[in-house]
Amino acid sequence: MAYTVPKLKDFSPEALDKAAAALLSALEKESSSLGDDGQRKAFRDRWLARKDGILTQINDLWLKPAPKDAKREVGQRVNNLKAKIEQKVEAALKSAPAEKIDSSIDISLPGIQRPIGAEHPIIRTMNEIISVFRNLGYSVAEGPVIETDYYNFESLNFPPNHPARDTQDTLFLANQESKPARERLLLRTHTSPVQIRTMEKLKPPLRILIPGKVHRNDPPDASHSPMFHQVEGLAVDTNITFGDLKGTLDHATKALFGSDVKTSFRPSFFPFTEPSAEMFVSCFICGGSGKRGNDDVPCRPCKQTGWIEILGCGMVDPNVFEFVKHNGYDPEKVSGFAFGMGADRIAMLKYGLDDLQLFFQGDVRFLEQFG
Ligand code: DAH
C-alpha cells in the first residue's frame, strides 16, 4: 500500500494535533476544488476507501504503532479525527456543484421514430411490369419528360396539324413561337417518343421497356390526372410478327394478373402502329361474368362487360422506321411491335381502388398500407 499519510515518531498529543491539523487543511483545500463526477469519486476514495484510504492509513500508521502507554490517548484523538474527516468529506461531496445537466433534454422520453418509407404503389406496379419483361430479355430505356414536338408527335407519324394530335390534349411550354414547329417544347403526352430516341442510339435488334411520367391537359377526377404514368414496350428484329406481339402480351398479362385471365385484341388506331389494337383482359374481379357474387351485383371495374381494356399496341408503322432508317431500321428489313399501358390504371385494378387521386395526395394513412 502506498502511504500518503506521514509516519509518526512522536506520539505526544501535541505532535498528533499538529499532524491532524495538517491533514484537515489538506482536506479543506481539496474540498474546495471538486469538479466532475470522476473527480468526486477519486476524492472520496482517496479519503475513505476501506483498503487504502487516508482513514485506513491513519489507523495503520498512527494508532497501531503507538506505544502501549500512549494508546488510549492516541486512540481517542484518532477516532476524533476520523469522525471529523468522514463528516467533512461527506459535506464536501454534498455541497460541490453537481455536474451540469442540460434540462432541455429529457432522456427518459422515447426517441423520435422515423417511419420507414415504402415503394409507392405505382412505382411498385411499374417495377413488377418491368421484371416480367426483364425475364423476356427486355432492358429499360428512359427519356425526358419535357420533349420536343418532333419526338412526341412528328417522328411518331403525327404530321403537323394532323387530327390524331387532338386525341392527346397537350400541355405546351409558353414562349416557344420563335422556334421551328418541330423544336417547340411540350410535356410529353406519352412514353412513345422514347421509342425514336432509343432507335436513334441503338441499332436493331432491340427489346426495350420504357417506364415514365406523362402529362395531359385533363382535369383531375377519379379516373383522370394531368400527370400519370405509362409503361411502353418496343421489340424490333427481323421477322417480328403480330403473333409475337400477341404471345408476348398474353404471357405478360398472365404473369401480372394471374394465369386464369384471358386476353382479347380488338382493332384500333394509333398513327405509329399499323395494324393497331387495344388489348383487353378478362375481368379478374368478376371472372368475366360482368356480375359479382350470387346477387347479380353489377361489376364496376369492367362496366359489366367482363373485359377491361389495359393497353394499346400494334406493329410499328413503316413510316416510323423511316425516321431512324439511317441507324439500321430499314422498313424493308426489320419489323417490330410496340405497346403502351397506363401504369396508374393497372395499379388501381391490382389494388382494387376506385379513386386515382389517392395515389397523388400523399396521405400517409393510404400509402402506409403498401409498406
Ligand atoms: N402512346 C399511346 C397513348 O398514350 C399508347 C400506345 C399505343 C403506345 C400503341 C404504343 C402503341 O407503343 O403501340 O395513347
Residues whose N, C-alpha, C, O or C-beta is under 5 A from the ligand:
A	BS01	DAH	T189 H190 S192 G233 F270 T273 G312 C313 G314 A338 F339 G340
